[in-house]
Amino acid sequence: MNNNDVFKKLRVALQLRDDQIIEIVNLVNFRISKGELADIFRSEDHPNYMECGDQLLRNFLNGLIIHLRGTKEEPKNPREVLSEIAKNKTSLYKEDKKPDFKNQGEKKPFKPKGTPKKPFGTGKPAAKKQKPENPVERFTFNSGKQKK
């Protein structure tokens, strides 16, 4: 099992997105881009696959400790942090996103916003657009010969 496998398993177990991983790594002043992170999570046979180094995994784990436990000055309870994350998560399944047709009657009727549009052809005719000036025509070229 290499560092990439460990990193992938931690990502899945903690249900972390790429931007959350970047924030966790930034807690220990280590910078990584989304593209580099995507390269680490690719399969080994992909041409853009990148090996996860010890330094990145170490910084991620140190940042994860700060993220879950907090610092010595401001300690956190890890269970509260994880439960707060679970509350903010939205369901990934379509079954949970079904519309509730029982409450459809309680909604207000649709009203268009703004002023009503004028019928076509009742306004002023638009002025003809002028062609843009050719930038070459602005310059005069002197080839060195005097004209008579």
N, C-alpha and C positions, 0 to 999 in steps of 0.2 A: 504494500500500500504506500503510495507516494504522497507528497504534499498536496497535489491537485485533488486526489481522492478524499483526503481529510477535509480540505477546504469545501469541496462539493457537499460532503455529508453534513458538515456544520451548517452550511447555507440552507440545506433542505430541512434539517432538524429544527433550526431556529426560524424558518420561514422568512428569510431575509431577501430583500430585493437588492439590485445593484447599487442604487443610490443610498440605501441604508448601510451597505457594506463600506461604501466610500466614506460616509459620515463616521462610521466606527473607526476606520483606519485613520481618519483625520484627527481623532481624539488624541492620538499619540504623535501628531505632527508628521505623518507619513503620507505622501501624496501618490495617488494612483488614478488613472483615468478610467472611464467606462469601457473604452476600447480594450485597454490592457486587461481589465477584469474579464471581459467577454472572451478574450483569447485564452485566459487561464481555464475557463469553464468549458472550452471546446473539447471534442473528443481527440484522442491522441493521433489519429490518422488524418486530421484536418490540416491543411497547409499553414494556417495561421495559429496553430496550437502553440502555447507558450508554457514552459515549465514553471511551476510555482516555486519560487525560491524560499529558503529558510527565513530570510529577512522579512518577506511579505507575510508569511504565515505567523511568525513571531509577533509582528506588529499588529496583525489582525487579532490575535488572541489577547494581547495586552490591551488593545482598544475595546475588545469585547468585555474584559473584566471591568474597565472603567464604565462602559455603557451599562452593564448590569448592576455592579456593586457601587459605583460612584467612586469618589476620591476619599482620602482620609479626612479632609476638611468637610466634605459634603457626602456622607455615606447614603446609599439607597438600599432598599430591600429588593433583592432580585425578583422575588415572587410578585411584588407590586408592579415592577417594570414589565414583566412578562404578561401579567394580566391586563395591564393598560394597553400593551401592544395587541393582545387578543381582542380587546373591545373595539379598537380602531380598525381592525381588519374587516374587509368586506368579503362576502362569500364569492368564491370563484365559480360556483356552479350556477347554471342557468335556471335550475329548478327553484332556487330561492328567490329569483328575480321575477317571478310570474306576477302580472298585474292583478290587483285585487278588484274584481268587478263588482263586489258588493257595495263598495263605497263610491261607485261611479255617479250615482244620483245626487250625491252631496256636493259635487263640484259645481263651480259657477259656470255659466254659459260663456262661450268664447266671444270676446270683443276685440276687434282689430285695434291696434294702437295707432296713434297719430291722426293726422288729417286724412280725409278721403282723397284718393287720387283723382286728378282731372281726366276727363275723357281724352282720347288721343286726337290730336289735330286741332285743339282749341287754343293752344299757346302761340307765341311768336315763332316765326320760322327762324331757325338757327342760322347765324352768319356762316358764309362759306369759309372753311378753314384754308388758310394760306399754306402753301408748301413751304417747308423749312428751307432757309437759305443754305446754299451749298457753301461749306466752309472754305473751299478752294478759291471761290470767286472773291473773297475778301482780300486776298493777298495779290500783290503785283510782283511779278518775277522780272528780275533784271539779269539778262544773260551777258551783260558786259558791252553790248553793241548799242550805240546811240541811234535812236530813230530820227529820221529827217523830217 
